[in-house]
Amino acid sequence: MNNIFIHKYFYIRGKKVIETSEGKFFMIPKSDSKKTFHYLETKKFPFFLPLETLYRETYEIYRYIDDDTDIHDKGIDLVHILSLLHIKTTTYQEVALDNVKKIYEDILKQLDLLFQFYQELVEQIMSHIYMAPDEYLFIRNSSVFYQNLEQSRQYLEMWYQKKKNSSKERVVFLHGSPCLDTFIGGNNPCFMDWKFSHKGYVIYDFLYFYKKNVQRLEMQSLFQIYQSKYPFLEEEKYLFYCLILLDEKIEFTSNHYENTVLVQERVSYALKTKQFILEQNQKNQKTNQEEFSE
């Protein structure tokens, strides 16, 4: 950063922010952002934070923008802009059955490993003479984890059967990590940090957003806003439901307090996700009944 005096630097949400004589900037490792931004410009999608022209060999430099937008308003802005990104970059391609089979087998393996992990954890805890509070909390809610895994497996099978009988599929340009921390709200909304952007199935962006922010935002209304702009196809919903039900496993440590907090977070996620899918299915059923009655 030639001819600019750096006063200090600090970290915000894992990003290095530098305070200089020309204002605040944040730095991320260099990637193919120029190529990405050029592509977005050709698609007439201007909602990205532009690169600064400041010279740096190993980092990309962006202007730091203070964002005090209410998180609920920010969530609404995010899904509007996210749907626009997907609308403007949608393309269709032949279904590659080998790729579909690989996705199916990879998810199935994750489900089997997680089911086995929980079975062994339950057996281990039940062998104790006395349960610690974190262990009791897990055992009391273990049925929820098992039910979600089974439902995830059912949606995976439904997706796989649907894909095997399809000839075309749609893909979009994905941001890769859309969440409150990578989005700036307000008068000039935009996404930042595009290092994970790529082309792929549309559900992966909202999947990331859901998993990162479901504990902070009301996802039912946000999903409906997104769906009103870019509705998922039937097989896309199956895969999306499958993957939000497939949660991370609970790794117990020697700290019972931290374990209790962790288990409570995963229980909350499991219950919210179960309710989310139930309400979505009820909405779909109601819509289908209304269309049939007309």
Number of C-alpha atoms within 10 A of each C-alpha: 12 7 8 11 11 14 11 10 14 11 11 10 8 9 12 13 21 19 16 15 10 11 13 18 18 20 19 16 11 14 15 12 17 13 10 17 19 12 14 18 13 10 13 12 17 16 20 19 20 16 14 11 10 12 11 12 8 11 13 22 22 20 17 15 13 9 12 10 13 10 14 14 11 21 22 18 19 25 22 18 19 22 20 16 21 20 16 15 17 15 14 10 10 10 16 14 15 9 10 15 14 11 14 16 14 11 18 16 12 14 18 12 13 20 17 12 14 18 13 12 19 15 11 11 16 14 10 10 7 10 13 14 13 20 21 15 16 25 18 10 16 16 11 16 23 15 14 20 22 17 17 25 21 15 21 24 17 16 22 21 12 14 19 13 10 14 11 11 16 15 16 21 22 23 25 20 23 27 22 19 15 15 22 24 22 13 8 9 17 19 23 19 23 20 16 13 17 13 14 16 17 22 20 20 22 23 18 18 19 21 16 16 16 16 13 12 17 15 18 14 11 19 17 15 16 20 14 12 15 16 14 15 12 12 19 20 16 21 23 23 24 24 21 22 25 22 20 10 14 16 10 15 9 7 9 14 13 13 20 19 12 17 21 16 13 19 18 14 18 22 15 16 22 19 13 18 16 12 13 14 12 12 13 12 12 12 11 11 11 10 9 8 6 5
